[in-house]
Amino acid sequence: MSILIAADTTFIVQGITGREAVNLTRECLDYGAGAKIVGGVTPGRLGREVHGVPVFDTVAQAVAHHGAPIYGSVVTVPPAFTKDAVFEAVENGVKLIVIVTERIPRRDVAQMVELASLRGARIIGPNCLGMIVPDVIKMGGIGGPAKNAAQAYKPGPIGVISRSGGMTTEMSSTLSAAGLGQSTAVSIGGDAIIGSSYAELMGLFEADTETQGIVIYTEPGGRMEAELARWVTEHNSRLPIVAFMAGRFMDEMPGMSFGHAGTIVEGKEDTASEKIARLAQAGIAVAERIEDIPEMIRTKIAERSAA
């Protein structure tokens, strides 16, 4: 099984005629069984095709042409137009929206997330690479070209959630090399405001009977780890979790930021050391090195099974 997407998931690509989107579309079509990309949207480009995918001026046209609801959309339009694109998708019944675009104004992101919540839709991102179910489907640029994604991601029992797109692949590749494949890997985005946090995805993994453990990549800044620790404790989660915390050096360099826009340390609770302590209190192990993760999650799964 998997979460969020499966072999029969239909989706569109908004901004499909842009250079990045053209490559992304090819990668998704080539991977696994081939993604069911039923249309693309770029205003003024009606009638064109991108790798055989028909292009429409609007999401409404794409839905009408498909003749049925379209489940997802990958949004690759420029930041100034992202909110309009997401609103259009949500109002036309799209339920899963992967926002690749970065540098979107925070106010726009907050409004997109609010509308999605009101309409029963889910946003992944922004500033993310999407998600992948190994050997089945990928939605977004995660893993890069199909042959590279096939090398890094293997089917298995570990769910992966990461604020970094690149580290989603790095951790998954490390797990795969150790014989631990992934049920679903999700790049959630590194911005200060995103559509789906660790805790918001945990319930989905919890319900997936084939997922036996979770690996996360996290950074200083923000309160998502506190939310995750609280969720795990309150729900008595069946899933063992191993985390990797990047940027520990920031604790010794007050005022410094690095990496993603979300790595803004506003107070002691946002520091790496405080986050590690909070995760540990919830039974979440934190790896010193990425290469330590496979053995740690394997051990925790065995301990949980024995108990």
RALINUR-V10989 format. One record per residue. PHI is phi in radians with two decimals (* if undefined). OMEGA is omega as a letter, one per 20 degrees, with the letter a starting at -180 (none if undefined). D_CENTER is the distance of its C-alpha to the mean C-alpha in Angstrom with 2 decimals. Layout:
{{PHI & OMEGA & D_CENTER} {PHI & OMEGA & D_CENTER}}
This chain:
{{* & a & 16.97} {-2.80 & r & 13.23} {-2.05 & r & 11.00} {1.25 & a & 9.98} {-2.34 & r & 11.36} {-2.60 & a & 14.58} {-1.02 & a & 17.26} {-1.67 & r & 18.76} {-1.18 & r & 15.85} {-1.70 & r & 17.28} {-2.68 & r & 15.65} {-2.00 & r & 16.99} {-2.12 & r & 16.25} {-1.56 & a & 17.57} {1.52 & a & 19.37} {-1.11 & a & 19.76} {-1.52 & r & 22.93} {-1.24 & a & 21.56} {-1.02 & a & 21.66} {-1.09 & a & 17.96} {-1.20 & r & 17.27} {-1.05 & r & 20.18} {-1.16 & a & 18.82} {-1.05 & r & 15.30} {-1.07 & r & 17.19} {-1.05 & a & 19.38} {-1.05 & a & 16.72} {-1.21 & r & 15.14} {-1.16 & a & 18.73} {-1.43 & a & 19.82} {-1.48 & r & 17.26} {0.99 & r & 18.24} {-1.41 & a & 20.28} {1.63 & a & 19.24} {-1.11 & r & 16.79} {-1.55 & r & 18.76} {-1.49 & a & 18.41} {-1.64 & r & 21.26} {3.07 & r & 21.69} {-2.30 & a & 20.87} {-2.27 & r & 21.93} {-2.54 & a & 23.83} {-0.94 & r & 26.78} {1.55 & a & 30.05} {-2.01 & r & 28.91} {-0.95 & r & 29.80} {1.72 & r & 31.22} {-1.43 & r & 29.52} {-2.35 & r & 27.31} {-2.19 & a & 24.50} {0.93 & r & 24.67} {1.49 & r & 26.35} {-1.55 & a & 23.87} {-1.19 & a & 26.00} {-1.89 & a & 25.41} {-2.18 & r & 26.25} {-1.37 & a & 27.08} {-2.42 & r & 25.20} {-1.14 & r & 22.60} {-1.01 & r & 25.64} {-1.11 & r & 27.31} {-1.11 & r & 24.41} {-1.12 & r & 24.39} {-1.10 & r & 28.20} {-1.15 & a & 28.29} {-1.22 & r & 25.94} {1.38 & r & 28.14} {-2.83 & r & 25.55} {-1.03 & r & 22.47} {-1.84 & a & 19.36} {-1.29 & a & 16.24} {-2.31 & r & 13.49} {-2.58 & r & 13.37} {-1.80 & a & 11.72} {-1.80 & a & 13.31} {-2.18 & a & 14.80} {-1.34 & r & 17.90} {-1.03 & a & 19.45} {-0.99 & a & 18.66} {-1.17 & a & 21.99} {-1.99 & a & 21.26} {-1.12 & a & 17.62} {-1.03 & r & 18.74} {-1.06 & a & 21.31} {-1.12 & a & 19.02} {-1.19 & r & 16.56} {-1.01 & a & 19.70} {-1.08 & r & 21.22} {-1.12 & a & 18.41} {-1.08 & a & 18.35} {-1.24 & r & 22.14} {-1.85 & r & 22.35} {1.55 & r & 20.57} {-1.24 & a & 17.04} {-1.83 & a & 14.90} {-2.32 & a & 11.27} {-2.15 & r & 10.51} {-1.74 & a & 7.87} {-1.77 & r & 9.52} {-1.38 & a & 9.96} {-0.96 & r & 13.09} {-2.00 & a & 13.86} {1.07 & r & 17.00} {-1.44 & r & 16.96} {-0.95 & a & 19.59} {-1.03 & r & 18.48} {-1.06 & r & 20.84} {-1.10 & a & 19.26} {-1.11 & r & 15.77} {-1.04 & r & 17.55} {-1.21 & r & 19.41} {-1.13 & a & 16.52} {-1.12 & r & 14.82} {-1.13 & r & 18.35} {-1.12 & r & 19.20} {-1.02 & r & 16.16} {-1.08 & a & 17.19} {-1.14 & a & 20.74} {-1.71 & r & 20.10} {1.28 & r & 18.02} {-1.85 & r & 14.89} {-2.20 & r & 11.25} {-1.91 & r & 9.26} {-1.93 & a & 5.59} {1.80 & j & 6.60} {-1.34 & a & 9.22} {0.99 & a & 9.59} {-2.36 & r & 6.32} {-1.88 & r & 6.60} {1.63 & a & 4.66} {-2.58 & a & 5.10} {-2.58 & r & 8.56} {-1.91 & a & 11.42} {-0.89 & r & 13.96} {1.17 & a & 17.09} {-2.04 & a & 16.17} {-2.78 & r & 13.65} {-2.26 & a & 10.87} {-2.17 & a & 9.51} {2.09 & a & 9.18} {-1.51 & a & 10.67} {-0.95 & r & 8.80} {1.47 & r & 11.91} {1.30 & a & 14.30} {-0.93 & a & 17.33} {-0.94 & a & 17.57} {-1.15 & r & 20.10} {-1.25 & r & 18.09} {-1.09 & a & 14.98} {-1.16 & r & 17.62} {-1.33 & a & 19.03} {-1.43 & a & 16.04} {-1.89 & r & 14.44} {-2.26 & r & 16.89} {-1.11 & r & 17.04} {3.08 & a & 17.60} {-1.72 & a & 17.23} {-1.84 & r & 14.57} {-1.48 & a & 11.14} {-2.14 & r & 8.91} {-2.28 & a & 6.58} {-2.53 & r & 6.84} {-1.29 & a & 7.66} {-1.89 & r & 8.81} {-1.11 & a & 7.79} {-1.11 & a & 11.25} {-1.29 & r & 11.32} {-1.03 & r & 8.57} {-1.25 & a & 11.27} {-1.05 & a & 14.09} {-1.18 & r & 13.56} {-1.13 & r & 13.01} {-1.11 & r & 16.06} {-1.14 & r & 18.01} {-1.10 & a & 17.43} {-1.05 & r & 18.40} {-1.10 & r & 21.48} {-1.62 & r & 22.51} {1.46 & r & 22.38} {-2.03 & a & 19.34} {-1.39 & a & 16.92} {-2.04 & r & 13.53} {-1.36 & r & 13.19} {-2.65 & r & 9.48} {-2.08 & a & 6.95} {-2.23 & r & 3.19} {-1.60 & a & 2.76} {-1.57 & r & 3.39} {1.74 & a & 6.50} {-1.86 & a & 9.96} {-1.35 & a & 12.15} {-1.13 & r & 14.59} {-2.07 & r & 13.54} {-2.33 & a & 10.07} {-1.41 & a & 9.61} {-2.45 & a & 8.01} {-1.63 & r & 9.10} {-0.94 & a & 9.62} {-1.09 & a & 12.69} {-1.24 & r & 11.50} {-1.65 & a & 9.44} {-1.04 & a & 12.41} {-1.06 & r & 14.73} {-1.20 & r & 12.93} {-1.15 & r & 12.98} {-1.04 & a & 16.46} {-1.42 & a & 17.64} {-1.50 & a & 16.63} {-1.13 & a & 19.89} {-1.51 & r & 18.82} {-1.44 & a & 16.33} {-1.96 & a & 18.69} {-2.89 & a & 16.79} {-2.23 & r & 13.65} {-2.12 & r & 12.91} {-2.19 & r & 11.11} {-1.98 & a & 11.42} {-2.43 & a & 12.74} {-2.49 & r & 15.27} {-1.06 & r & 18.28} {1.68 & r & 18.15} {1.44 & a & 16.98} {-2.11 & a & 17.46} {-1.14 & a & 14.19} {-1.20 & r & 15.83} {-1.11 & r & 18.90} {-1.12 & r & 17.15} {-1.12 & a & 15.60} {-1.04 & r & 19.08} {-1.15 & a & 20.75} {-1.09 & a & 18.67} {-1.05 & a & 19.35} {-1.21 & a & 22.99} {-1.18 & a & 23.62} {-1.71 & a & 22.20} {0.82 & a & 23.71} {-0.96 & r & 20.60} {-1.38 & a & 21.61} {-1.69 & r & 18.73} {-1.19 & a & 19.54} {-2.26 & r & 17.00} {-2.11 & a & 17.26} {-2.03 & r & 15.75} {-2.08 & a & 16.30} {-1.80 & r & 17.31} {-1.46 & r & 17.68} {1.23 & r & 20.31} {-1.07 & a & 22.91} {-1.09 & a & 25.60} {-1.10 & r & 24.76} {-1.10 & a & 26.72} {-1.62 & a & 29.80} {-2.33 & a & 29.25} {-0.94 & r & 29.17} {1.57 & a & 28.08} {-1.53 & r & 26.10} {-2.28 & r & 22.49} {-2.65 & r & 20.36} {1.20 & a & 17.07} {-1.29 & a & 14.59} {-1.12 & a & 16.04} {-1.39 & a & 14.92} {-1.48 & r & 17.19} {-1.92 & a & 20.17} {-1.54 & a & 22.38} {-1.61 & a & 24.45} {-2.95 & a & 26.31} {-1.00 & a & 26.94} {-1.13 & a & 24.27} {-1.57 & a & 21.57} {-1.30 & a & 23.00} {-1.06 & a & 21.69} {-1.10 & r & 24.76} {-1.17 & r & 24.50} {-1.14 & r & 20.88} {-1.07 & r & 21.86} {-1.10 & a & 24.87} {-1.18 & r & 23.05} {-1.11 & a & 20.57} {-1.07 & r & 23.66} {-1.08 & r & 25.49} {-1.59 & r & 22.93} {1.46 & a & 23.36} {-1.66 & a & 20.18} {-1.38 & r & 21.32} {-2.04 & a & 20.36} {-1.39 & r & 20.91} {-1.32 & a & 23.09} {-2.33 & r & 21.91} {-1.07 & a & 18.97} {-1.18 & r & 21.62} {-1.44 & a & 22.62} {-1.06 & a & 19.42} {-0.98 & a & 20.43} {-1.17 & r & 23.84} {-1.13 & a & 22.71} {-1.26 & r & 20.28} {-1.10 & r & 22.96} {-1.13 & a & 25.58} {-1.17 & r & 23.79} {-1.13 & r & 23.22} {-1.10 & r & 26.91} {-1.11 & a & 28.04} {-1.16 & r & 26.23} {-1.18 & a & 27.78} {-1.16 & a & 31.18} {-1.24 & none & 31.14}}
